[in-house]
Structures are given as C-alpha cells and as structure tokens.
Amino acid sequence: MSKGKVLITGGTGQLGSDIGELLLKQRYQVYSLSKKELDVSNYEQVEKTINEIKPDVVIHSAAYTKVDLAEDNQDTAYLVNAIGTRNIAIACEVIQAKLVYISTDYVFDGNKQGRYNEFDIPTPINVYGSSKLAGENMVKDFHSQYFIVRTSWLYGQNGNNFVKTMLNLAENGRQINVVNDQSGSPTWTVDVAIKVSELIKTKLYGVYHVTNSGECTWFEFASKIFELAQKRVDLVPIGSEEFVQKANRPKNSVLDHMGLRLNNFSEMRHWGDALEDYFLKTSQKTTDEDIRCEL
Ligand SMILES: NC(=O)c1ccc[n+]([C@@H]2O[C@H](COP(=O)([O-])OP(=O)(O)OC[C@H]3O[C@@H](n4cnc5c(N)ncnc54)[C@H](OP(=O)(O)O)[C@@H]3O)[C@@H](O)[C@H]2O)c1
C-alpha cells in the first residue's frame, strides 16, 4: 500500500532524483517532475499540476543553481528561486500539503567564527544566496506546514558537482589548484534524502540544517576524493584571491545541526564516511552495469 503522494520539483536534478529514488523504495507514490513537466515560475501550471495530483507532500528542490551566472541574470534567479517558490507555497497551502523547501548554506555571509545554527540571521553575499533566502521568506509568508532544509556542497550520482569535476581534471594530468581558505561540509545527496524522508513523517516544522557533519576546505575535500579514487595528482592549495569567480563565496559556511538535535533526530554522519560510501556505491553500480552489458 502507498504511504501517500509526494510531488518533487526539479525531480531530474542532482538532489531531486535521489530523493525520488529513496521515496519510491519507501513505497510512496512519487511524482518526480522535470522543468519541462512543471516550470515553477509559471503560476497557472503550478496551480493546475498541484490541484490535479493533490500530493500529501511537496519537495521543492527545483532552483536556478548557477551561482556565478546568477550575478548577471538576477531576474531569472529571483523568478525561479523566489517567485517560483511563492507559486509552490501558495498552491501547497490551498490543498494543505506539507512543503519541504531545499535551501542553502549560501544564505550566510561566512564571517561568523564557528558554525551557523538555524537561529543565526542570514545575510547573503551573492545573488544566488539572496534569491534562495527570498524563497525561504516566501515559504514562511505563504505556507503554514513547512520544513526549510538548508544543505551545502552537494554531490550525487546524477549531476555536475565538485567530485566529478576533480575526477575529470585528474584525467588530463595537469596541476590542480584548489581553494584552501573556504570551509564547509561536503554532503552526499543520498544522506539529505534520508533525512528529508524522516522529516516528512513528522509535524516538527521549521528550519533545519541538513549537511554531513564535520568540515573541511575545498582543498581538503579534493585530497580526500583523490585518496579514495586512488589517483596521484599534483594538487596545490591556493587562496580565494588566486581563483577569481564572479560571485562572492562565504569563507565559512559550516552549518550546525541544532534543529535536528533539539527535535531528537539522529545526527548526520561525517562527510568522510559519506564520501567513502558514495565511492563504494558508484563503483558497485558501474560494475553491475558492466556485467549487465556483458550479458
Ligand atoms: N548543489 C549544491 O551544492 C547545493 C548546495 C546547497 C543547496 N542546494 C539546493 O539544493 C537544491 C537541488 O540542487 P541540485 O544540486 O540538485 O541542483 P540541480 O541539479 O541544478 O537541480 C535543480 C533542478 O531544478 C530545475 N529547474 C531549474 N529551473 C526550473 C524551473 N523554472 N522550474 C522547474 N525546475 C527548474 C533544473 O532543471 P534544468 O537542469 O532543466 O534547468 C534542475 O533539474 C536546489 O534548491 C539548490 O538551491 C544545492
């Protein structure tokens, strides 16, 4: 028997696809919609789709995620991340569906000494972070049963991410320079999916930081990736000023899991353990696919 209907926006994205896969296994009826099937910036489409499906839960994972391009495409970033989220929130409130809004560590400026908890005041320093924070405010303004889930430094099987970029760079044998003065918590999409599946079973609404625990710099993250991939590369630590990007990045975006603690959810595992598991699972998947091809 189905546990209920879940609609996922951005269902073909890196995180949305892993949430969909897990909830299907947990016997939810999953409507995992691509941008083509549901453009969140189109209010009529959002209203019609949500009214027709009548989901019990909506997981809003769709976003304009191009952090540097957002600096020049401010209107598009706000249209998708703020207005799109308003559309979802209004339609969900009408049918009383629980809403999970996926947000980001980039709502913080990175100047705090120590980890950011859910009660720290966000002050974003780039357009992407500002538009995602505007999305959080839309959820709070227009919906009553919500989980705002802030995550960070995501990697997963389906999508472009830092792990894949590093492994691709290793192929050409050149020196790889990686920033060593920005700290955060790398997070496997599968672990976020598990925690989201725990949250939606409850009515413990509010803001949650959902990242793998522990912290590192991008350079330390890269070192661990190459260690696990057993690749020898010429990896060089550099400062942010040597790697100029269009959008500002927070120096510290490590998130404390106070929300999980205070509501008696289990702690997230360490990012190093999650990354190890990711490598194990992806190599296992590749082997299985090779065997199927040979058969
Ligand atoms: N990646 C990270 O490190 C990270 C960190 C913190 C938070 N987050 C948040 O986590 C969520 C998932 O991110 P992700 O890494 O899975 O990103 P992703 O792979 O880029 O997925 C985002 C999805 O949203 C879709 N989308 C874009 N505009 C849309 C629209 N107008 N209507 C409907 N769908 C639209 C994209 O479709 P197209 O590809 O067809 O455009 C894509 O499938 C996002 O909310 C993001 O802000 C990500």
The ligand as an SDF file (V2000), in Angstrom:
LIG
                    3D

 48 52  0  0  0  0  0  0  0  0999 V2000
   24.3980   21.7910   -5.4720 N   0  0  0  0  0  0  0  0  0  0  0  0
   24.7160   22.2420   -4.2750 C   0  0  0  0  0  0  0  0  0  0  0  0
   25.8830   22.1750   -3.8490 O   0  0  0  0  0  0  0  0  0  0  0  0
   23.6540   22.8380   -3.3880 C   0  0  0  0  0  0  0  0  0  0  0  0
   24.0380   23.3490   -2.1410 C   0  0  0  0  0  0  0  0  0  0  0  0
   23.0570   23.8680   -1.3020 C   0  0  0  0  0  0  0  0  0  0  0  0
   21.7320   23.8840   -1.7050 C   0  0  0  0  0  0  0  0  0  0  0  0
   21.3880   23.4170   -2.9270 N   0  0  0  0  0  0  0  0  0  0  0  0
   19.9610   23.4510   -3.3070 C   0  0  0  0  0  0  0  0  0  0  0  0
   19.5610   22.1050   -3.4990 O   0  0  0  0  0  0  0  0  0  0  0  0
   18.5350   22.0350   -4.4930 C   0  0  0  0  0  0  0  0  0  0  0  0
   18.9130   20.9920   -5.5190 C   0  0  0  0  0  0  0  0  0  0  0  0
   20.1380   21.3480   -6.1230 O   0  0  0  0  0  0  0  0  0  0  0  0
   20.8660   20.3850   -7.1530 P   0  0  0  0  0  0  0  0  0  0  0  0
   22.2890   20.3370   -6.7980 O   0  0  0  0  0  0  0  0  0  0  0  0
   20.0750   19.1270   -7.2870 O   0  0  0  0  0  0  0  0  0  0  0  0
   20.7310   21.2680   -8.4620 O   0  0  0  0  0  0  0  0  0  0  0  0
   20.3910   20.8610   -9.9450 P   0  0  0  0  0  0  0  0  0  0  0  0
   20.9640   19.5330  -10.2740 O   0  0  0  0  0  0  0  0  0  0  0  0
   20.7640   22.0480  -10.7660 O   0  0  0  0  0  0  0  0  0  0  0  0
   18.8140   20.7000   -9.8950 O   0  0  0  0  0  0  0  0  0  0  0  0
   17.9390   21.7840   -9.9720 C   0  0  0  0  0  0  0  0  0  0  0  0
   16.8090   21.3740  -10.8640 C   0  0  0  0  0  0  0  0  0  0  0  0
   15.8810   22.4520  -10.9490 O   0  0  0  0  0  0  0  0  0  0  0  0
   15.4320   22.5180  -12.2880 C   0  0  0  0  0  0  0  0  0  0  0  0
   14.8830   23.8330  -12.6050 N   0  0  0  0  0  0  0  0  0  0  0  0
   15.5400   24.9770  -12.9160 C   0  0  0  0  0  0  0  0  0  0  0  0
   14.6490   25.9540  -13.1880 N   0  0  0  0  0  0  0  0  0  0  0  0
   13.4090   25.4070  -13.0350 C   0  0  0  0  0  0  0  0  0  0  0  0
   12.0930   25.8990  -13.1830 C   0  0  0  0  0  0  0  0  0  0  0  0
   11.8370   27.1710  -13.5700 N   0  0  0  0  0  0  0  0  0  0  0  0
   11.0580   25.0580  -12.9530 N   0  0  0  0  0  0  0  0  0  0  0  0
   11.2790   23.7720  -12.5790 C   0  0  0  0  0  0  0  0  0  0  0  0
   12.5050   23.2350  -12.4500 N   0  0  0  0  0  0  0  0  0  0  0  0
   13.5650   24.0600  -12.6670 C   0  0  0  0  0  0  0  0  0  0  0  0
   16.6550   22.1840  -13.1160 C   0  0  0  0  0  0  0  0  0  0  0  0
   16.2600   21.7980  -14.4260 O   0  0  0  0  0  0  0  0  0  0  0  0
   17.2380   22.1090  -15.6820 P   0  0  0  0  0  0  0  0  0  0  0  0
   18.5210   21.3980  -15.3620 O   0  0  0  0  0  0  0  0  0  0  0  0
   16.4670   21.5400  -16.8260 O   0  0  0  0  0  0  0  0  0  0  0  0
   17.3980   23.6020  -15.7200 O   0  0  0  0  0  0  0  0  0  0  0  0
   17.2510   21.0410  -12.3000 C   0  0  0  0  0  0  0  0  0  0  0  0
   16.6940   19.8090  -12.6750 O   0  0  0  0  0  0  0  0  0  0  0  0
   18.3920   23.4480   -5.0270 C   0  0  0  0  0  0  0  0  0  0  0  0
   17.2800   24.0480   -4.4180 O   0  0  0  0  0  0  0  0  0  0  0  0
   19.6660   24.1570   -4.6040 C   0  0  0  0  0  0  0  0  0  0  0  0
   19.4650   25.5430   -4.4250 O   0  0  0  0  0  0  0  0  0  0  0  0
   22.3150   22.8890   -3.7700 C   0  0  0  0  0  0  0  0  0  0  0  0
  1  2  1  0
  2  3  2  0
  2  4  1  0
  4  5  1  0
  4 48  2  0
  5  6  2  0
  6  7  1  0
  7  8  2  0
  8  9  1  0
  8 48  1  0
  9 10  1  0
  9 46  1  0
 10 11  1  0
 11 12  1  0
 11 44  1  0
 12 13  1  0
 13 14  1  0
 14 15  2  0
 14 16  1  0
 14 17  1  0
 17 18  1  0
 18 19  2  0
 18 20  1  0
 18 21  1  0
 21 22  1  0
 22 23  1  0
 23 24  1  0
 23 42  1  0
 24 25  1  0
 25 26  1  0
 25 36  1  0
 26 27  1  0
 26 35  1  0
 27 28  2  0
 28 29  1  0
 29 30  1  0
 29 35  2  0
 30 31  1  0
 30 32  2  0
 32 33  1  0
 33 34  2  0
 34 35  1  0
 36 37  1  0
 36 42  1  0
 37 38  1  0
 38 39  2  0
 38 40  1  0
 38 41  1  0
 42 43  1  0
 44 45  1  0
 44 46  1  0
 46 47  1  0
M  CHG  2   8   1  16  -1
M  END
$$$$
